[in-house]
Amino acid sequence: MTDLLLRDARLWGREGRTDLRIAEGRISAVGPSAAGEALADEGAHVEDLDGAVLIPGLVDAHAHVDKTLWGGPWVPRTAGPGLAAAIAYGRDRRAEFGVPNPDFITALLTNMVVSGTTHARSHVDIDPGIGIGAVEAVREGVERLAGRIDVELVAFPQTGILASPGTADLMDEALRAGVKTVGGIDPGGFDGDAEAHLDLVFALAEKHGAEIDIHLHDGGDLGVREFDLIIERTRALGYAGKVVISHAFALCDAGEAVRARLIADLAELRIGLTSVAPRQILPLRELDEAGVTMGLGNDGVRDLWSPYGTGDLLQRTQWFARNAGFSRDADIELALEAATFGGARLLKLDGYGLAVGDAADLVAVAGRNPSEAVLEHPERRLVVKNGRIVAREGALV
């Protein structure tokens, strides 16, 4: 593989203009762009970034690429209000549009790649209606992208485990087929028995040595109780560092003392959180100060759940920052950290970052600083995956 030399970049976290050299898929050297100090270009393909901001590859920590209609028909959403109605609507109409569809999945993944996402965690529906077909569909989409993006899958019981008999066995099948993470959904509010639901999720995880990522939309006292049940099982079963709670709305509802207690427990047990920038915004500053990792994700994009989204995680980062009331550069960069380093920690990516020796997964974005890059999120100048240029100016290479 020919070395790649990126010249004249504004490297996130480093003052001045910077050159960065890549060899064998990893960052091999970083140095000033100043005349007389610039890195030698012998034997390298050179790309002049003209002062673009250079950040690590974006990490979408919460996606549902199996559900997407991206590139397919426009479907006006007619679901009734509430979670149960949305779940039923998606289940009942997906066959009408051939969902999950590898063509739609590939189209969405392509947009994610050209927008700078190099890694993603996608929840895929597992239920008696489609078996583990969504696993196969997403894997096909990823294969079509030929190494331009890595996607970790979660066996997700969208229609419930207890409420949808046979789902637990199918989740077991998906894990035997190589899925690495067990999902869950509103153990009490939707599935009706929080303890039984969580017992099944943790038992499957223990059986397969899998990690856990649970959707928790339940708010108020019920959501707090479910937080406590997850914390209790994580501690008792030695699952510290292997559990993520997605959405986690109860943390927004909780009073100051309860929230502080929950955050302390999350930090102790290294339980991570993900957000998709809804109106209920997780307290990112408090989480960061306590050492709790949070990632950002696009959630569902242009599907039967929602017509919103494009797969651009920088756009989603802007949504989060705005909804959180962030206006200081430091806070906007904190949101960007969730979309990069936070997601990387949740997915346990090895050698992720901007230092010598790190994997060369990089995104160049026009802007004078990271905050401007987030707020304007223009078309990406360049996307590099494992040292290879995979997208340029909004198109695959």
JOLINDA-V23024 format. One line per field, one symbol per residue. phi: phi as a letter, one per 30 degrees, with the letter a starting at -180 (. if undefined). burial: + if it has 24 or more other C-alpha atoms within 12 Angstrom, else -. Layout:
phi = ???
burial = ???
This chain:
phi = .ddcccchccdejbdidbcbcbbhibdcabaddeeicdddceibdcbcdhiddcbdedbddabbddddceicddbedbdddjddddddddddcddeciddbeddddddeddddddjdcbbccdbdbaddbhcddedddeddddddhidacbdccdcdecjcddbejdedddedddddjdcbccabgecdcdiaedddddddddddddciccbbcdbdechddddddeddddeddddciceibbbccihdddddddeddeddddddddechdcbbbcidddcdddddddddicdbccbdidbhbddaddjbjdddddddededddidbdeddddddddddbdddddddhddickbcejdddcbbcbdldaddddddcgdeddabcbhicdcabhibdc
burial = --++++++++++----+++++++-+++++++++-----++------++++++++++++++++++++++++------------+--++++++-++--++++++++++++++++++++++++++++++++++++++++++++++--+-++++++++++++++++++--+++++++++---+++++++++++++--+++++++++++++---++++++++++--+++++++++++++----++++++++++++++++----+--++-+++-++++++++++-+++++++++-+-+++++++++++++++-++++++++++++++--+-+----+++++++++++++++++++--++++-+++++++++++++++++++-++++++++++++++++++-+-
